[in-house]
Amino acid sequence: MVMSTSVVQRALRRDVARFVSARRYHTEPRPLKSPEDWSDFQLERASYKMLIDHFSAFGSTQTRENTFQPHHSLHRPPPPSQLSLSALLASGAHFGHSKSIMNPNFMPYAYGVRAGITVIDLDQTLPLLRRAAQLVRSIAAKDGIIVFVGTRPDLRPIVRKAAERVGSQGYHIGEKWLPGTLTNKLEMFGPDVVKNGRVVPDLVVFLNPIANIHAIRECAIEHIPTIGIVDSNVDPRVVMYPIPANDESTRTAELVSGVLSVAGREGVAIREREKAVQDKLRVRRIAKSYRLPQH
C-alpha cells in the first residue's frame, strides 16, 4: 500500500514538532537507564535522520566555503581565467574620483558620471587586468624578478602576501621607495652586489602609482616594464600597463595583486616543469653517451 503525499507530510510535520519539543525541554543529553530509554533514543535518531534526508533536497547549497567572503580577495584570489566583472564590482573597482578632477587622458576608461563621481568602465578593466596577468606569468616563467610596491599602511600586508605567493622570484616594498634605488644602485648596494647579484627587477607592480611617481620614473630610465592601478585622476600613460580601477580601495588592491600574484605563481610552476623536462633530457643524453657499444 502506497501512502499519499499528504499523509507523509502530516507525519513529517508531527515528527518535526515532536523533535523540536524534545530538543526544547531536553537541552542536555538524557541518560539511557532502561531499554525503553534506548528505544526512544533510537526512534528519535531515526526521525531526525528521516527529516534530514527529506529536507536535504530543498534550500540552498551555498556555504561559507563556496561563496564570496570579504577575505577571499587576499587569501584566496581567483586565477586570471576565473576573474569576472562581478568580482571587480564587489571590490568597488568601479568607483572613481570626482568628475572635476578627472584626467583627460582617462576618458577612454570612463563609463560615465553618477552623482558627480566618475564611474570606471569595468569592461575595459577586465581585459587589461588579464593582459597584465599574462605579462606577469610570462616574466615569471622566464625566471624574472617581480616587485610589488604599495606604500600605504593598508597595502603593506597585500604586497607582502603577493610576494610570498610568487615565491623566490617575488619581492615587495611596503615602506618608502628610496630615491636612487635603481638609478644610483652602485652607491645603494655596492659594486660587488650589483656585479654578482640581481638588483634590477624585471617587472614592477604599483598599487598606488601617484605616491611612487619617482619610482616609476626610475623604472622608465632603466627600461623596466611597470603595471599600475590608475584611478580617474591619474594619467594612464604613467605606467606601461595601466589597470583602470579604484586605487583607494583596499579590497580592489587585494583583488588586483592577488590575480597578478597567482599568475606569477603559475609562471613559476611552468618554469619548474620545463626545468624538470630539460633535466630528464639531459640525464638521458648523458646515459646514452656512456652506454657501451654492443658487439
N, C-alpha and C positions, 0 to 999 in steps of 0.2 A: 504494500500500500504506500503510495507516494503522498507525502504531506504537501499541502498547498503552501504558497509563499506567505500568505497572511498568518498561517499557523506558526511557521518558522520565525517570522518577525515578532510575533507575540511572545514566543518562547525566548527569543534573544533579548527582548525588552525586559522580560521578567528576570532573566539571568543577570542583565546589567544592573537592574535595581537591587537585586539580592547581593550582587558583588559589591556595589557601592555602599550599601548599608552595612555589609560585613566589614568593609575597609574603614568605614566611618567609626564604628563602635569598637573595632579591634585594631587599634593602631600598632600594637605590639604583637609579635608572634605568640600564638597560644600554645601552651604545652600539650603534647599529644599523650594523654594518660590512659585512654581506653581505646578499644577497637572502633567505637563509634566516632571518637575524635579523628582517628586516622581516616575513616571512611569519608567524613565531612571534608577533611583536608584534601583528599584526592578528588572529590566531586568539585570542590572549589577551584582546584588547579585545572581540571578538565573544562569547566565552564569558562575560566579565564582564557585558556588556550583556544577554545572554540570562538570566543569573541575576537581574539587577535587574528585568527585565521579568516574570520568572516569580514572584518573591517579593514584588513590589510590591503584589500583591492581598491579601497576608496582613499581619497585625500591626496596630498602632495608627496612626492618622493624627494623633494629638496631637503637637504640637510646643511649643516654648517660647513661640511667639507666640500660639497659640490655647488655651493652658491657663493656669490661675491661677498667678501668681507673687506672692510677698510684696510686691514693689514696685509692683504694678499698682494697688493702692488709692490710692497717692499720685500716680503719674504718669499712669495710665490708668484713672480711676474709671469705673464704669458709669453710664449715664444713669438717671434715676429709673424709666423704663419697663422697664429690664432688671435692676433690682435684685431680688435673690432672697433667700430665707431662708438658703440655703447660703452666700452671700457674708457675710451677717451672722454666721452661725455660725462660719465660718472666721476671721473677725476677732476672735472672742472677745467679741462684744457681749452674750452671754447671761450672763456671769459678773457676779454682784452682790457685795455685801458680806456680812458675817456676819449671820446671822439675828437676833442680839441687837441690832443697831443699825439694823434696817430701819425706815424711816419708816412710820408707819401709813397715811399718805395714798398710799404707793406700792403698797399691797396690790392694787389692780386690775391692776397691770402685772407682778405676780409670778406665775411659773408654779408654783413650789414651792421646796422646800429639799432640797439634796443635800449631805451631809457637813457640815452646819452653814452652808452657803453658799446665799444666795438665788439662785435661777435666774430670770432675767428672761424673760418671755414674748415671744418674737420675733414671734409672730403679732400682738401689739399694736404692736411697734416698727416693723414694715414699713409699715403704713398711715399711722402718724403721721409717719414719715420722708418718705413720698411726699406727705403733706399739706404738710409744711414745704417740700419742694421746689417744690410748686405755688405756695406763697406767695412763695418767692424768685424764681421765674420771673415771676410777675405784677408784683412790685415792680420787677424789672429791666426789664421791658417798659414800665413807666411812667416810666422814667428815674430810678429811685430809687437811693439810695446804700446799699450793703450793707457792713457792717463785720464782720469775723471776728475774734474775740477768743480767744486761747489763750496764757496767760501762763506755762505750764510750759516748760522748755527743750526738751522733745521736741515741743511743739506749735508752736513758732515757725516752723519750716520748713513746717508743714502750713498754717497760716493765711496765710503768705506765698504759698504755691503756690495756695491757693484764691482769694486776692485777684487774683493775676496771671491766673488763668483767667477771672475775671469781666470783667476789663479796667478801663477808666477809671472804672467805677462801683463797683469793689470796693476796699476798704481793709482793713488788718489791724493788730492790736495784739498784739505778742508780748512786750512788757515790761509793767510795772505800769500799770494804769489809774489815771491821776492823778485824785484826788478833785476834783470840781467841773468836770470836763471838759464836762459838759452843763448842770449846774445853775448854774455860775458861768462861763459861756462868755464873757461880756463881759470879765471880768478875765483869762481864759486866752488869748483870741485877739485881743481888742481890738474896739472898736465898729465900726471900718471893715470888718474881716474878717467880723464877724457880719452886718453890714448888706448887704454886697456879695457875700459868698461863701456857700457851703453848708456849714455847720458841723454841723448836727444831721442824723444819718443817718436813713434811713427804715426800716432793719432792722438788728438786731444779733444775731449768731450767737455763742453762748458754748459753747466746748468744755469748759471747766471752770468751771461756774457758781458753785460754793461759794467758790472763791478770788476771785471777782469779784462778790460779792453786793452790794457798794456800787455797782458799775457797773449792776447790774440795778435797783437802787433808783433810780438817776438816770434810767434809761430809763423806768421806771414813772412818775416825776414828769413827764417830758417827753412821755409818751404815745407812746413808741416801741415797736413790737412786738419781741419777743425770742424767739429759738429757742435751746434749750439741751439738752445731753446730761445727763440726770438718772439718777443711779445709785439703788440701792435705799435708800441712806441720805439721800436728798435728797427734799424735798417737791416734787412735780411742779408745784405751783402757783406756784413762784418765777418761772417763765418763762411766757410766754403760750402758746408752742407747745412742749411738752416732747417729747423723744425718749428714751424709756427704753432705756438701754444702759449698757455699762461705760465709765465716764468716766476710768478709769485705764489703759485700753488704747490704746497709740499707733496700732495698726492700726485699731481702731474709729473713732478720731478721724479718721484718714486717709480711711476709707470714708465717714463721715457728711459731713465737709467737702467731700470730692470730689463726692459726689452733689449736695449743695446748690450747689456752685460750677458744676457742669455745668448744673444747672437755671438758674442765673443767666446763664450764657453763652447758653443757649437764649433766655432772655428778652431779652438784648441783641440777639441776631440777629433776633428778632421785631420789636423796636423799629426796627432798621435797615431791615428790609423795609418796614414801614409808612411809615417816613420816605421811603424811595425812591419808594413808590407815591404819596405825597402830593406829593412834588416833581414827579413826572411830570404829575400832575393840575394842579398849579399852572402848570407850563410850558404845558400845553395851553390852560388858561383865558387865560393872557396872550397866547399866539399867536392864539387865537380873537378876543380883544378888539381886537388890532391888525390883524386881517385886513381888507383893503379890500373894500368892498361891490362886488358885481358888477353892471354895467349891462346 
